[in-house]
């Protein structure tokens, strides 16, 4: 799972991102900071169980994306370990190639 941050959240100020997946997975997955590219910080993590469909939401120290209603993302992926990419909170689509 790759995420392009949805708000300015600087790693050197203690920012972290976590992914909460649905579909029977429990707990939150910590996303690791990767780099700063194209005006956004990039984060990634591995979903430990291969799922045919992924539904998730993301948070940082400022709260869940989308506020009280949260922004849930959904994507069909392949059991072969597909890469999944998500942009900022305004774009709820997830992609299987870098957008």
N, C-alpha and C positions, 0 to 999 in steps of 0.2 A: 504494500500500500504506500503510495507516494502522495503527499499533500503539499500544495503551495499555500502558505499561510493566508488567512483571511483577514488579518489585521496586524498592524505592526506590533510584534511581540519579540523583543530582543533576547537572544540566548544569553548574552552577557549580563542581563538583568534578571536571570533566573527563569526565563520563560520555558515552558515545556508544552507539548501537545500530546493528547491521548485520544485514542480511537475506541469507541464503544460499539462493538458489533452485535447485531441481533442474530437471529437464526439459530438459537441454541447455544451460542458461545456466551460465557459469563466473564465478567471482569472487564477491565480496561487495558488496552494495549498501549504501552508507551511508544511514542514515535521519536526516533533519534534525529537530531539536527544533521543535515547533510551539507548544504551550501546556500549561498545567496546568488540567485540568477534571475535575470529579467525583472528586477525590482521586487522579488519576493524571496523570503527564506523558504527553503525546501526541507521537508521532514519525511521520514519513511520508517516503516516497521513491517514485520512479517506476521501475517495472520496464521496462527499455528495449525489450523485445521483447514484442509481444502474443502471449500463449499462451492456448490453449483451456483448459488446466488448469494451475494453479500449485501447486507443492509447495515448501515452504520451512521453514527454521528460523531462529531469531534469536539473536544474542549481544550481550553488552555486556562491559565490561572484567572482569566477574566470571565469564565463561564462557558456554557455550551454554545456552539454556533447557532445562530438563529434566535437566541433568546428563549423566552418561556415556552414557545411552541416547538423549539428545536427544529433544525433542518435535517431531516433524515435523507440519506443518500441510498440509492439502490442500484445494483449492477449485477448482471449475469456475467459470470466469469468461467474460465475453464479449469478443470481439475488438474491441469498440467502445471499449475504454479504461475498463472498469469500475473503480470504486473497490472496494478490498478492505479489510476491517477485521478486526483481530485483537485479542483481549483478552489478559489475562495468561496466564501459563503453564498455569494450571489448566484453561483452556478451549482445546482444540485446534481448535475449529471456526473457520473464517474466514467472514465475512459479506460480502454485496455491498451492504449498507446499514448505517449506524451502529447497533450493537446498544444 
